[in-house]
Amino acid sequence: MKMTKREFLTSAIAGAAAPAFAAAAGGKPQSRPLKVCVFADIHYLPGVWTNDTPEFLEKIMARAERENCDMMIHLGDLVHNVNTPLTKGYIRRYNDFKVRGYHILGNHDQDATEWRRTADAYRMPDGHYSFDRGGFRFVIADPNYFSEKPGVFVHHENGNYFRRSKNSSINWIPPEQLEWMRDVIFNSPYPCVVMSHQSFERPPVSHGVMNKEDVQAIFNEANRRWPGRVRLVINGHNHMDHLRVMDGILYWDVNSANYKWFNDPHKSYPAEYIAKHSGACHNIGWKEPLSAVLTLWPEGRVRIEGSRSEFLFGVSPKDADLPEFDIIGRYTKPLIQSADITFNYRS
């Protein structure tokens, strides 16, 4: 039976090249590049999704340590419920790891609790916030709002967006957050890396942010005033791998660490596996976790060292009679691609 993720989780939770950059945009040049371990959408929910043990997260953190990363950041949907004993230990392991870990709220991180309680568990000062590290400003956006009336925006919590009306719209940056974003970018002493769960590049019909043009206008105005102020915009959410340079900015859609969701169930996984992972019939999973090491140079170079896995049980979407491409033609594969780009903005 075809089932949306919204319908499935409602029941599951209830039951359980451009450019060379001559100088950094603001701030003093740093003596060395900054290395960041990036991953998205691991969806730790024991008994439901594929790969439902802490092993995937442990492997990602081990990579961050092995490659001498300065920090880690997950792009949302780490867990679905921060209140269980298993998830509390899982989150604590990430929070207290020797490589500093940062968080972004995804649409599912507050499925079973208030968003503020999730943010507290993640040690976030707010749903949206910023911090400076290694000569860069990281701007963490929070598009986890839906609207049922014009101008009224409701934050995701306790699975409320599963129950929104048919005439509602989802994935909004409210006006107050737009003003905040403009302020922290315009007043930054450093080049900015903007991160969010939902995409500022994809169209809303494919789960992009509804008012992404307003956000892009902030980025582009900042870069007109201070070339290279916004250098990189990163998101998760879509469980797809994609890179695009647009208006002199690199937009990076980061693949899920774990799987791709499909509304139509399949019967290509062993029956005993499905019996232990109730939602896996809606997943095409990866055999090993996907993550990336992002290296940023103040002078404008951006390097992404991705990762590649194989399909779990060797089952691809095609093998399971599922679509290989999404609504805008992007391909499902167990891959985060690598890239090495040098930007050269000049006033």
C-alpha positions, 0 to 999 in steps of 0.5 A: 500500500502506498504510504507517505512518510507523514502517514507512516510516522504518525502511526509509528510515533504513536506506536513507538565554476566559477570563479578565483577569490583574491581575499576573504570577504571580511576578517583577517586571513587564517593561517590554515583551512577549516575542516568540517565533517558534514552529514545529514538525515541519519534518522535514528529510530530503532525498529523502524528504518534501515541501519537502526543501530548507533554504528552509522553515527560511530563511523561518521564520528570516527572519520571526523577524528581520523581526518582531523576535522575541526568540527562536525555538523549534522544537517537535521533529522538526527533522531525522531524523539529526543526523549527515549533512553536510547536516543538520549545516549545517542545524542550525548555521544555526539554532543560529548565527542572529542570533535565538536559537534553542531546541530541543525533542526530537521523537520523530524527532530521534533516529531514527538516533543516540543521544538524547544526541548529538542533544541535544548537536547541538541545544545542549540541556543535557538532554532536559528543561530550563528557562530564563528569558527576558523575565520568563517561565520556559520549561519544556521537557518530554521525553515521548519515552519508551516502556514495555514493562514497568510502571515501566520507561521507555526513551528514544527513540534509534536508532529503537528505538521503531519496534521496540517490542513490540505490548504497549508504550505510548508518550509517557510522562513518567517519574516523575523528570521529573514531580518535576523539572517540579513543582519548576521550576514551583512554584519559578519566580519567573515565569509559566511556558510549558510546551513539549513535542513530544507533547500534554498535552491530546490523549488518548493514543489520538490521540498524546497523553502517556500520563500527561497527567493527572499533568502537568495535576495539576501545572499545576492545583495550581500555579495554585491556589497562585499564580494564573496560574503556568502560562499556556500549554502548547504542543506539536507532533507532530500536524501539526494546528492547534488551540487550547483553554482548559482549567482556565484554561490555553491549550493550543496544538497547533501545526501542522507547518511542512511537511505532514500524514502519511497511512498510505495513499499517494496518487497525486495528486502528479506522478510526477516529484516522487514519484520525487525525494521517496520519502515524499511519496506519504504527505504532503499538503504545504503550499506555504509554511512555517507558523510563528507569532509568539507575544507574551506580556505579563506582565499576562496577554495572549497573542497568536498571529499565525499563518500560512496557506498553500495545499496543495502542488500544490493537492491537499487530503486530499479530492482525494487520497481521504484523510480530512480529519479525524483520529481526534478530529475535528480538521481537516487544513489549511495553517493556524496560526490567530491569537488574542488572549486576555487572562487575568485570574486572581484569587486 
